[in-house]
Amino acid sequence: MKRSEITSATEDYLKAIYSLAEESDQVIAARVAEDIGVTPSTMFSALRRLEKEAFVRVERRKNIYLTPKGREVAEAILRRHFLTERLLTDLLGLDWVTAHQEAHHLEHAISPVVEERLSAVLDNPSTCPHGSPIPKKGKPSPRREWNPLNTVAAGSEVIFRCITETGVRDARLLSFLYDHKVRPGSKIVVDDVAPSLGTMSLKVGKDEVVLGLEAAKKIYVQ
């Protein structure tokens, strides 16, 4: 199937499935529907179409998996999205939240030729501004070697690697991290974990930051 025959909606569904699979071994229709913001009935119809077109396979337990064909499309749209975010932040100076929102509108219009040129102009970046690895054909994502921040014990020192795509869609979290200058590559010291309060106390450089445990699930560290 030529790229011109793949709709923007199909790309969005496949991108969501890919991103959720990076965060969990189980991806079900309800999670994808919530992530994209569609009704269960719309998701059901879309899933039947994606399965018919061999982009996904659905197991008896309702777990959704991308086929090689579906993964190729998902990685392509993610590459374009991440490169567009780099363009908007690195060259145009937009903040994280605005860059993510604008990239979602622009990613579907970028051709392979423009994508290749854009990557070259940006010096072939390996990650998006939020730290997510830019997919490369045939190469596994290093994300599997990283852990959610909420699983880190008090007293540990880790390196901030990325915000998940689910986290990036949380504008409040993204703004909070941006305003506190918490960036990929930053050293984070976990001072305290308070499950009863649902918070973590962190030290990033000289700054002290209190973060909710639910928000910490969307941050991957090493």
Secondary structure as GFF3:
##gff-version 3
##sequence-region A 1 222
A	DSSP	three_ten_helix	3	5	.	.	.	ID=ss1
A	DSSP	alpha_helix	8	23	.	.	.	ID=ss2
A	DSSP	alpha_helix	29	36	.	.	.	ID=ss3
A	DSSP	alpha_helix	40	52	.	.	.	ID=ss4
A	DSSP	beta_strand	56	58	.	.	.	ID=ss5
A	DSSP	beta_strand	64	66	.	.	.	ID=ss6
A	DSSP	alpha_helix	68	86	.	.	.	ID=ss7
A	DSSP	pi_helix	87	91	.	.	.	ID=ss8
A	DSSP	alpha_helix	96	106	.	.	.	ID=ss9
A	DSSP	three_ten_helix	107	109	.	.	.	ID=ss10
A	DSSP	alpha_helix	112	121	.	.	.	ID=ss11
A	DSSP	three_ten_helix	142	145	.	.	.	ID=ss12
A	DSSP	beta_strand	147	148	.	.	.	ID=ss13
A	DSSP	three_ten_helix	149	151	.	.	.	ID=ss14
A	DSSP	beta_strand	157	163	.	.	.	ID=ss15
A	DSSP	alpha_helix	165	168	.	.	.	ID=ss16
A	DSSP	alpha_helix	171	179	.	.	.	ID=ss17
A	DSSP	beta_strand	187	194	.	.	.	ID=ss18
A	DSSP	beta_strand	199	204	.	.	.	ID=ss19
A	DSSP	beta_strand	207	212	.	.	.	ID=ss20
A	DSSP	alpha_helix	213	216	.	.	.	ID=ss21
A	DSSP	beta_strand	219	221	.	.	.	ID=ss22
###
